[in-house]
Amino acid sequence: METTTSPKGMTRRQLLSRATAAGATFVVGAGFIAAPDAAWAVEMKALSPETFATLTQMARDIYPHDKVADEYYATAVQMYDTNEGAEGIEAGIAALNEAAREAGFDSYLGTLWEADRVKILRSMEDTDFFQQIRSGLVTGLYNQKAIWPIFGYEGESYSQGGYINRGFDDINWL
């Protein structure tokens, strides 16, 4: 077995075992993606599993939050899994994979180092595809009530009488 060493001094086997232990890989099947170490799965309607997995990784790389689980990124990109938009998304992911190959990698998803994936994304940030995904993720990711506590956001205040009587003047950090 090949034991190539990464730029950080880890063997490929060590890197893959750590990535798998951290839940960084997906089990890709026909029509769904599941996390290997968590109880969630996403069923796809129009996109291929590889495209959906790449889109999910792209979402994590655009808006990286270590405390936000992959399932929320997968939920955020589900809005792109439609029959009407699938062709454009598939073409965008193909272009992303081509940019990864031009950078010396097999594919975007196969690019193991986040810094390398970010360089690939930066090379595409002026494209309509990148802008479509980036702007859609703002609401797709951050409008999920389940992740609000991670960021300390309590939600809208109107239904609870506003912020004036709910800690508006509770400023203890100044």
N, C-alpha and C positions, 0 to 999 in steps of 0.2 A: 504494500500500500504506500502511496505517495505521501510524504510528510513535508510539504512545502511550508515555509515559514512566512508569516505575514509581515508587513512593515512594522508592526508593533511587537514582534518577537513571539507570536503564538503560532502553533502549528494549525493547519487547516482543521484537523480533528478537534483540537481544543476550541477553536472558534465555533465550529458547528455544534459542538456539545453545549457550549455556553449559550449560543443563540437558541437552540432547541429548549434548553432549560428555562430561558427567559420568555419563551413563547413567541419568538420572532418568526417562526416558520408557520406555514399554513398546510393543512392537509387539503389538497385540491382534489375534488371528485367531480363526477358528471353532474353539473347543475348546482353544486353547493360548495361552500368553503367552511371549514370548521377549524377552530383553534385546537392544537394538540394537547394543551394543558388547561383548557377552560371549558365551561359549559355554554358555548354559544356556537351558532352556525348561521349562515346566511344563504338563502335560496336565491338563485339568479334566474331571471326570466329571459333576457336577451343577450347579455354579455357572456363571453367565454370565461370559465373559471380563472384562467391565466390573466386575462384582462382585468377581471375584478380584483384579483390578488395584487396585481401591479398598481391598480388605481388606489387600493387601500394603502399600500406602502407609500405611494406618491402623496396621499393625504397626510400620512404621519410625517413625511419629510417636509412638507410645506408648513404644517402647523404642529411642530414636535412638542409633545407634553409627555414626559416620562410617567406621570401618574394617571394618564388616560389610557384605558385598555384598548386593544385593537378592535374589539367589538363595536366601540363607539365610532371609530374611523370607518369601519365597514358599514355601519348604519348611515353614516354621513354620505358615503358615496353611492348608496343604493338608489338615490334619486336619478343617477345616470343610467340605471339598468332598465331602460325602456326600449320598446321596439322602434320608436321614432328616433331616438338619439344614439342607438347602439352603433350604427355604422360610423358616425363621427368619432365616437369614443374609441372604437376599435382602431380607426385610422390614427387618432392621436397617440394611442398607446404604441402602435407600430412605429410612429415617428420617434417616440420616447425611447423605444428599444433600439432604433437605428442610431440615435444620438449616443446611447450607451455603447453600441458596437464601435462607433467612431472614436469613442474615448478608450477603447481597448477591453471592453467587458462583453460577456455573452449576451446579456440583457439588462434592463433596469433592475428587475427583481433579483437577478443574479449578482448584482453589484453589492458586495457585502458591507462595505464601509459607508456609513452615512455621509461622510465628507465627500466621497466620490459621487454618491447619488445627488447631493446638493449641487455639485459642479455641473452635473448633467442637467438638472432642473434649471440652473441659471442660464445654461446655453439655450433653453427653450422658453424663458420667461416672457419674451415678447410675442409669442405665438398666441393665436386666438384660443387654441386648445388649453394651454396652461392657464390663461386668464379666466376661461370658463370654469375650470376645475377650482382654481384658487378662490374666485369670488363665490362660487356655489358652496364651498366648504365653510365660509364664514357663518352662514345660517345653518347649513347641514350639520355642522359639528357643534357649534356653540348654542344652538337652540334646543339641545337635548337636556331636559331637566335633570336627568340622572347624573350628569357631570357637573352641574352647577356647584354642588357642595365642594368639589375638588378645588374650585377656584374661589370659594368663599362667597359666592353670589347667592343671595337668598331669593332671587326672583323679583318679579314686578311687585310694586308696593301699592298700587292704586286700590286693589281689592281689600287691602288691609289698612286703609286710611292714609296712605302716603308715608314718607320717610320722617316727617317732622316729629311724630311721637314714637318712632321706632328706631332710635339711635342716630338720628341726623346730627345731633350735637354731642355724640359720644365719641369724641376725638381724643384718644389717649396716646397717640403716637407723636404728637407735636411737643 
